[in-house]
Amino acid sequence: MTKSKFQINKIETKEEAIARLTEIDTDYDSYIKKLPAKTKERVFASLNATKNTLHSVAPIVCGGPERCPFYDKCPIPEREQNGEIKPTSAQMFPIGKECILEKFYMQQKTIQYIERLNVEPNDPIEMSIVNELALIDLYKNRSLMIMSVGDKNGQGRDFMRIDVLGFNENGDTAEQAKLHPVVEFLDKMEKRRQKYLDQLMETRQRKAEWMLRVGNTQQESKILSELKKLRETLKEIEKESSELEEDEILLDD
């Protein structure tokens, strides 16, 4: 009887799987060795920076004074007493890199969530939830800036958008007013945020149930205590988020 040349691979241990995943493919190993030292430093620095965060990919890329859609909100240029932006050299801006405003906003939100939700930075599951929460806050902040200064057509400050449907026989435009998409987007982001907060709660609940099954009552008690604090924190965050949006979304007079 001829034996099949195919066979089922044995189940790897955690240590074996990690060792295999940390190995660099032979082709890439040869390629990396040919890179200049500074280039290799940038590559691995970027990998290490994004191991637990989204800081390098989430913020918009700075386009400078001429191309930034949120230039009116940029903290770099100085302003006159009447609020007008003073002419500023393009060399003052990190053009081609992450927006300095959004970069630090994202970092700040990540730190705040880690501290308030008592997240262990080495826990990949909880950190992925924290990253998503910080990303949602970043998108909401960007949306609020659109509603503050208006979109590329100057619309949205009053929550509305005017669409031109066509022209009548007299050449007058037929228009339709509708809720600006940013308003709907903010609502979607808030629902998405609540979903991730619920996932965090569920993750810790499962931890407590697991500790109960294995008989680690001390660890279970600790997790249950964290769950209680988490519930209280989520209520505070929900209240603060509601108050923040009421303060930041301004209607035109």
MARTOR-995882 format. One record per residue (C-alpha): residue number from 1; residue in one letter; chain; z, y, x. Coordinates in Angstrom, 3 decimals. Layout:
<atoms>
{atom NUM, "A", "A", {Z, Y, X}},
...
</atoms>
This chain:
<atoms>
{atom 1, "M", "A", {0.000, 0.000, 0.000}},
{atom 2, "T", "A", {-1.117, 3.306, 1.476}},
{atom 3, "K", "A", {1.547, 5.984, 1.667}},
{atom 4, "S", "A", {0.686, 9.446, 0.397}},
{atom 5, "K", "A", {0.398, 12.053, 3.114}},
{atom 6, "F", "A", {2.138, 14.483, 0.784}},
{atom 7, "Q", "A", {5.868, 14.584, 0.353}},
{atom 8, "I", "A", {8.448, 16.705, -1.381}},
{atom 9, "N", "A", {10.176, 19.096, 0.977}},
{atom 10, "K", "A", {13.911, 18.720, 1.259}},
{atom 11, "I", "A", {16.116, 21.372, -0.292}},
{atom 12, "E", "A", {17.056, 23.976, 2.278}},
{atom 13, "T", "A", {20.570, 25.109, 2.920}},
{atom 14, "K", "A", {21.305, 28.814, 2.592}},
{atom 15, "E", "A", {21.471, 29.164, 6.381}},
{atom 16, "E", "A", {18.120, 27.396, 6.821}},
{atom 17, "A", "A", {16.453, 29.564, 4.186}},
{atom 18, "I", "A", {17.741, 32.791, 5.737}},
{atom 19, "A", "A", {16.641, 31.664, 9.199}},
{atom 20, "R", "A", {13.148, 30.860, 7.876}},
{atom 21, "L", "A", {12.842, 34.166, 6.023}},
{atom 22, "T", "A", {13.880, 36.178, 9.081}},
{atom 23, "E", "A", {11.166, 34.615, 11.213}},
{atom 24, "I", "A", {8.151, 36.845, 11.834}},
{atom 25, "D", "A", {4.730, 35.340, 11.194}},
{atom 26, "T", "A", {2.909, 34.465, 14.427}},
{atom 27, "D", "A", {-0.037, 36.753, 13.653}},
{atom 28, "Y", "A", {2.249, 39.677, 12.889}},
{atom 29, "D", "A", {4.381, 38.932, 15.927}},
{atom 30, "S", "A", {1.318, 39.324, 18.157}},
{atom 31, "Y", "A", {0.327, 42.509, 16.329}},
{atom 32, "I", "A", {3.812, 44.040, 16.612}},
{atom 33, "K", "A", {3.979, 43.325, 20.328}},
{atom 34, "K", "A", {0.816, 45.378, 20.815}},
{atom 35, "L", "A", {2.234, 48.434, 19.020}},
{atom 36, "P", "A", {3.512, 51.418, 21.039}},
{atom 37, "A", "A", {7.304, 51.499, 21.379}},
{atom 38, "K", "A", {7.694, 54.593, 19.164}},
{atom 39, "T", "A", {5.571, 53.024, 16.428}},
{atom 40, "K", "A", {7.692, 49.876, 16.450}},
{atom 41, "E", "A", {10.819, 52.010, 16.204}},
{atom 42, "R", "A", {9.420, 53.792, 13.140}},
{atom 43, "V", "A", {8.445, 50.502, 11.479}},
{atom 44, "F", "A", {11.831, 48.830, 11.892}},
{atom 45, "A", "A", {13.731, 52.060, 11.147}},
{atom 46, "S", "A", {11.808, 52.268, 7.871}},
{atom 47, "L", "A", {12.593, 48.629, 7.055}},
{atom 48, "N", "A", {16.296, 49.100, 7.754}},
{atom 49, "A", "A", {16.397, 52.292, 5.698}},
{atom 50, "T", "A", {14.849, 50.595, 2.658}},
{atom 51, "K", "A", {16.921, 47.404, 2.881}},
{atom 52, "N", "A", {19.302, 48.556, 0.164}},
{atom 53, "T", "A", {17.764, 51.822, -1.048}},
{atom 54, "L", "A", {14.660, 53.443, -2.446}},
{atom 55, "H", "A", {15.130, 56.737, -0.610}},
{atom 56, "S", "A", {11.864, 56.607, 1.294}},
{atom 57, "V", "A", {9.563, 55.740, -1.611}},
{atom 58, "A", "A", {11.074, 57.348, -4.708}},
{atom 59, "P", "A", {10.923, 61.091, -3.868}},
{atom 60, "I", "A", {7.590, 62.857, -4.236}},
{atom 61, "V", "A", {5.758, 63.801, -1.050}},
{atom 62, "C", "A", {6.078, 67.461, -0.064}},
{atom 63, "G", "A", {2.832, 69.344, -0.577}},
{atom 64, "G", "A", {4.074, 72.694, 0.681}},
{atom 65, "P", "A", {3.788, 76.070, -1.084}},
{atom 66, "E", "A", {0.193, 75.504, -2.188}},
{atom 67, "R", "A", {0.418, 72.026, -3.709}},
{atom 68, "C", "A", {4.002, 71.367, -4.824}},
{atom 69, "P", "A", {4.246, 71.145, -8.647}},
{atom 70, "F", "A", {7.917, 72.127, -8.479}},
{atom 71, "Y", "A", {7.679, 74.928, -5.942}},
{atom 72, "D", "A", {9.641, 77.276, -8.226}},
{atom 73, "K", "A", {12.645, 74.939, -7.872}},
{atom 74, "C", "A", {12.342, 74.403, -4.101}},
{atom 75, "P", "A", {15.476, 75.449, -2.137}},
{atom 76, "I", "A", {13.564, 76.236, 1.084}},
{atom 77, "P", "A", {11.939, 79.645, 0.415}},
{atom 78, "E", "A", {14.060, 82.772, 0.106}},
{atom 79, "R", "A", {13.959, 84.884, -3.036}},
{atom 80, "E", "A", {13.938, 88.563, -3.836}},
{atom 81, "Q", "A", {16.754, 90.091, -5.870}},
{atom 82, "N", "A", {14.578, 89.821, -8.980}},
{atom 83, "G", "A", {14.163, 86.093, -8.364}},
{atom 84, "E", "A", {10.601, 86.160, -7.044}},
{atom 85, "I", "A", {9.875, 83.805, -4.140}},
{atom 86, "K", "A", {9.257, 85.466, -0.796}},
{atom 87, "P", "A", {6.121, 84.413, 1.137}},
{atom 88, "T", "A", {7.144, 81.466, 3.316}},
{atom 89, "S", "A", {5.263, 79.825, 6.178}},
{atom 90, "A", "A", {4.058, 76.283, 5.516}},
{atom 91, "Q", "A", {5.782, 75.269, 8.764}},
{atom 92, "M", "A", {9.111, 75.635, 6.963}},
{atom 93, "F", "A", {8.309, 72.663, 4.701}},
{atom 94, "P", "A", {8.362, 68.899, 5.468}},
{atom 95, "I", "A", {4.732, 68.546, 4.389}},
{atom 96, "G", "A", {3.658, 64.907, 4.189}},
{atom 97, "K", "A", {7.271, 63.676, 4.090}},
{atom 98, "E", "A", {9.713, 63.145, 1.240}},
{atom 99, "C", "A", {10.665, 66.189, -0.806}},
{atom 100, "I", "A", {13.937, 67.410, 0.687}},
{atom 101, "L", "A", {15.353, 68.238, -2.751}},
{atom 102, "E", "A", {14.604, 64.802, -4.241}},
{atom 103, "K", "A", {15.498, 62.901, -1.070}},
{atom 104, "F", "A", {19.060, 64.223, -0.974}},
{atom 105, "Y", "A", {19.382, 64.071, -4.762}},
{atom 106, "M", "A", {18.549, 60.349, -4.644}},
{atom 107, "Q", "A", {21.020, 59.733, -1.825}},
{atom 108, "Q", "A", {23.743, 61.658, -3.619}},
{atom 109, "K", "A", {23.256, 59.736, -6.855}},
{atom 110, "T", "A", {23.302, 56.405, -5.029}},
{atom 111, "I", "A", {26.593, 57.277, -3.345}},
{atom 112, "Q", "A", {28.085, 58.481, -6.628}},
{atom 113, "Y", "A", {27.207, 55.252, -8.427}},
{atom 114, "I", "A", {28.568, 53.109, -5.593}},
{atom 115, "E", "A", {31.853, 54.993, -5.711}},
{atom 116, "R", "A", {32.253, 55.351, -9.466}},
{atom 117, "L", "A", {31.172, 51.825, -10.343}},
{atom 118, "N", "A", {33.043, 50.307, -7.389}},
{atom 119, "V", "A", {29.946, 48.523, -6.102}},
{atom 120, "E", "A", {29.994, 46.461, -2.917}},
{atom 121, "P", "A", {27.076, 47.797, -0.767}},
{atom 122, "N", "A", {26.402, 44.278, 0.568}},
{atom 123, "D", "A", {25.980, 42.838, -2.935}},
{atom 124, "P", "A", {22.166, 42.749, -3.425}},
{atom 125, "I", "A", {22.352, 42.306, -7.197}},
{atom 126, "E", "A", {24.706, 45.195, -7.891}},
{atom 127, "M", "A", {22.951, 47.396, -5.306}},
{atom 128, "S", "A", {19.594, 46.770, -6.984}},
{atom 129, "I", "A", {21.147, 48.020, -10.236}},
{atom 130, "V", "A", {22.589, 51.066, -8.454}},
{atom 131, "N", "A", {19.159, 51.826, -6.978}},
{atom 132, "E", "A", {17.565, 51.647, -10.409}},
{atom 133, "L", "A", {20.236, 53.933, -11.871}},
{atom 134, "A", "A", {19.711, 56.494, -9.095}},
{atom 135, "L", "A", {15.939, 56.254, -9.572}},
{atom 136, "I", "A", {16.282, 56.866, -13.311}},
{atom 137, "D", "A", {18.424, 59.945, -12.634}},
{atom 138, "L", "A", {15.777, 61.167, -10.186}},
{atom 139, "Y", "A", {13.024, 60.778, -12.788}},
{atom 140, "K", "A", {15.152, 62.487, -15.414}},
{atom 141, "N", "A", {15.837, 65.381, -13.047}},
{atom 142, "R", "A", {12.108, 65.697, -12.340}},
{atom 143, "S", "A", {11.404, 65.683, -16.077}},
{atom 144, "L", "A", {13.977, 68.403, -16.659}},
{atom 145, "M", "A", {12.277, 70.534, -13.997}},
{atom 146, "I", "A", {8.993, 70.139, -15.880}},
{atom 147, "M", "A", {10.682, 71.329, -19.055}},
{atom 148, "S", "A", {12.219, 74.239, -17.146}},
{atom 149, "V", "A", {9.051, 75.591, -15.466}},
{atom 150, "G", "A", {6.421, 73.966, -17.679}},
{atom 151, "D", "A", {3.797, 71.342, -16.823}},
{atom 152, "K", "A", {0.509, 72.114, -15.033}},
{atom 153, "N", "A", {-0.724, 73.797, -18.229}},
{atom 154, "G", "A", {2.512, 75.752, -18.666}},
{atom 155, "Q", "A", {3.615, 73.689, -21.656}},
{atom 156, "G", "A", {6.824, 71.814, -22.419}},
{atom 157, "R", "A", {9.437, 74.531, -22.094}},
{atom 158, "D", "A", {9.869, 74.599, -25.870}},
{atom 159, "F", "A", {9.674, 70.762, -26.066}},
{atom 160, "M", "A", {6.148, 71.018, -27.501}},
{atom 161, "R", "A", {2.572, 70.515, -26.327}},
{atom 162, "I", "A", {-0.513, 72.025, -27.909}},
{atom 163, "D", "A", {-3.612, 69.799, -27.928}},
{atom 164, "V", "A", {-7.070, 71.258, -28.594}},
{atom 165, "L", "A", {-8.853, 68.947, -31.032}},
{atom 166, "G", "A", {-12.143, 70.798, -31.110}},
{atom 167, "F", "A", {-13.894, 73.950, -32.315}},
{atom 168, "N", "A", {-14.984, 75.016, -35.777}},
{atom 169, "E", "A", {-18.257, 76.693, -36.737}},
{atom 170, "N", "A", {-16.809, 80.114, -35.888}},
{atom 171, "G", "A", {-15.879, 79.017, -32.381}},
{atom 172, "D", "A", {-12.152, 78.992, -33.114}},
{atom 173, "T", "A", {-10.102, 76.158, -31.656}},
{atom 174, "A", "A", {-8.506, 73.513, -33.821}},
{atom 175, "E", "A", {-5.081, 72.829, -32.360}},
{atom 176, "Q", "A", {-2.322, 70.341, -32.968}},
{atom 177, "A", "A", {1.292, 70.798, -31.899}},
{atom 178, "K", "A", {3.189, 67.666, -30.935}},
{atom 179, "L", "A", {6.366, 66.720, -29.120}},
{atom 180, "H", "A", {5.846, 66.932, -25.367}},
{atom 181, "P", "A", {5.601, 63.487, -23.681}},
{atom 182, "V", "A", {8.390, 64.469, -21.269}},
{atom 183, "V", "A", {10.858, 64.527, -24.169}},
{atom 184, "E", "A", {9.935, 60.955, -25.070}},
{atom 185, "F", "A", {10.082, 59.972, -21.400}},
{atom 186, "L", "A", {13.637, 61.310, -21.096}},
{atom 187, "D", "A", {14.660, 59.215, -24.069}},
{atom 188, "K", "A", {13.068, 56.098, -22.532}},
{atom 189, "M", "A", {14.802, 56.710, -19.212}},
{atom 190, "E", "A", {18.196, 57.044, -20.909}},
{atom 191, "K", "A", {17.669, 53.757, -22.767}},
{atom 192, "R", "A", {16.565, 52.132, -19.526}},
{atom 193, "R", "A", {19.663, 53.428, -17.778}},
{atom 194, "Q", "A", {21.895, 51.990, -20.464}},
{atom 195, "K", "A", {20.135, 48.638, -20.033}},
{atom 196, "Y", "A", {20.989, 48.536, -16.325}},
{atom 197, "L", "A", {24.578, 49.583, -16.974}},
{atom 198, "D", "A", {24.837, 46.718, -19.446}},
{atom 199, "Q", "A", {23.388, 44.377, -16.811}},
{atom 200, "L", "A", {26.063, 45.461, -14.360}},
{atom 201, "M", "A", {28.719, 44.775, -16.967}},
{atom 202, "E", "A", {27.195, 41.352, -17.682}},
{atom 203, "T", "A", {27.037, 40.515, -13.949}},
{atom 204, "R", "A", {30.737, 41.151, -13.498}},
{atom 205, "Q", "A", {31.581, 39.334, -16.699}},
{atom 206, "R", "A", {29.805, 36.262, -15.353}},
{atom 207, "K", "A", {31.708, 36.586, -12.085}},
{atom 208, "A", "A", {34.974, 36.520, -14.009}},
{atom 209, "E", "A", {33.866, 33.471, -16.013}},
{atom 210, "W", "A", {32.864, 31.679, -12.829}},
{atom 211, "M", "A", {36.214, 32.403, -11.192}},
{atom 212, "L", "A", {37.925, 31.047, -14.286}},
{atom 213, "R", "A", {35.940, 27.809, -14.033}},
{atom 214, "V", "A", {36.692, 27.301, -10.337}},
{atom 215, "G", "A", {40.330, 28.189, -10.862}},
{atom 216, "N", "A", {40.525, 31.356, -8.764}},
{atom 217, "T", "A", {42.828, 33.246, -11.120}},
{atom 218, "Q", "A", {43.642, 35.970, -8.582}},
{atom 219, "Q", "A", {39.971, 36.844, -8.081}},
{atom 220, "E", "A", {39.352, 36.532, -11.815}},
{atom 221, "S", "A", {42.164, 38.998, -12.536}},
{atom 222, "K", "A", {40.671, 41.439, -10.035}},
{atom 223, "I", "A", {37.211, 41.221, -11.625}},
{atom 224, "L", "A", {38.632, 41.633, -15.136}},
{atom 225, "S", "A", {40.456, 44.740, -13.931}},
{atom 226, "E", "A", {37.159, 46.022, -12.515}},
{atom 227, "L", "A", {35.475, 45.309, -15.852}},
{atom 228, "K", "A", {38.061, 47.411, -17.668}},
{atom 229, "K", "A", {37.559, 50.289, -15.239}},
{atom 230, "L", "A", {33.793, 49.870, -15.502}},
{atom 231, "R", "A", {33.887, 50.164, -19.282}},
{atom 232, "E", "A", {35.886, 53.380, -18.999}},
{atom 233, "T", "A", {33.518, 54.737, -16.349}},
{atom 234, "L", "A", {30.427, 53.937, -18.442}},
{atom 235, "K", "A", {31.883, 55.894, -21.344}},
{atom 236, "E", "A", {32.485, 58.860, -19.020}},
{atom 237, "I", "A", {28.962, 58.652, -17.564}},
{atom 238, "E", "A", {27.415, 58.525, -21.032}},
{atom 239, "K", "A", {29.413, 61.580, -22.091}},
{atom 240, "E", "A", {28.558, 63.499, -18.904}},
{atom 241, "S", "A", {24.864, 62.644, -19.217}},
{atom 242, "S", "A", {24.771, 63.948, -22.780}},
{atom 243, "E", "A", {26.518, 67.178, -21.779}},
{atom 244, "L", "A", {24.251, 67.628, -18.727}},
{atom 245, "E", "A", {21.067, 67.382, -20.750}},
{atom 246, "E", "A", {22.367, 69.893, -23.278}},
{atom 247, "D", "A", {23.109, 72.337, -20.449}},
{atom 248, "E", "A", {19.878, 71.854, -18.458}},
{atom 249, "I", "A", {17.228, 71.766, -21.199}},
{atom 250, "L", "A", {16.681, 75.407, -22.119}},
{atom 251, "L", "A", {14.570, 76.671, -24.985}},
{atom 252, "D", "A", {12.356, 79.728, -24.639}},
{atom 253, "D", "A", {13.595, 82.727, -26.570}},
</atoms>
